[in-house]
Amino acid sequence: MIKKIFALPVIEQISPVLSRRKLDELDLIVVDHPQVKASFALQGAHLLS
């Protein structure tokens, strides 16, 4: 699941380490930083990875 989220196409590049992506109908904010990787669902603010 984690690799699938980070492989999703970027819809909007918010900053060099933050991007918005879409998993089916779920909007995600993805953090891809050398020290941390995370993804958050905007619907309910669930931490996915």
N, C-alpha and C positions, 0 to 999 in steps of 0.2 A: 504494500500500500504506500509506503513512504517513497519508494523509487517512482511509483506511478504519479504521485503528487508533484514531485520535483521535475518530472518529465513533461508535465502539461504545458501547453503553449501559454505564453505570457500575453494577457489581454492589455495590461497597463503596467508600465515600469514606474513605480512610485518614487523610488530612490535607488541608488546602486545596489542595495541589499534587500529592498522590499518590492514585491510585485503582486499583482492581482491576477488570479487564474480562476478557471471554472472547471469543476468536476461534476459532470452531468448538469444539474440545475443549481448546484451549490457554489456560491462565490467564496473564494479563499484568498487570504492574505498569506503570502509565503515569504519567510525570512531566510535568506541564504547568505550567511556571513561566515567567515573563516572560523569563528569561535562557536557559532551556534546555527542550527537549522531548525526551523519550526514552521508549522502551518496552522492557521486559524480559520475556522468557518465564520463568515460574517453573520450567518443566520444562527443566532443564539450564542455566538462567540465561543464555539467549542474548540478546544485544543486538539488537533488531529495527530500531530507528530512532534 
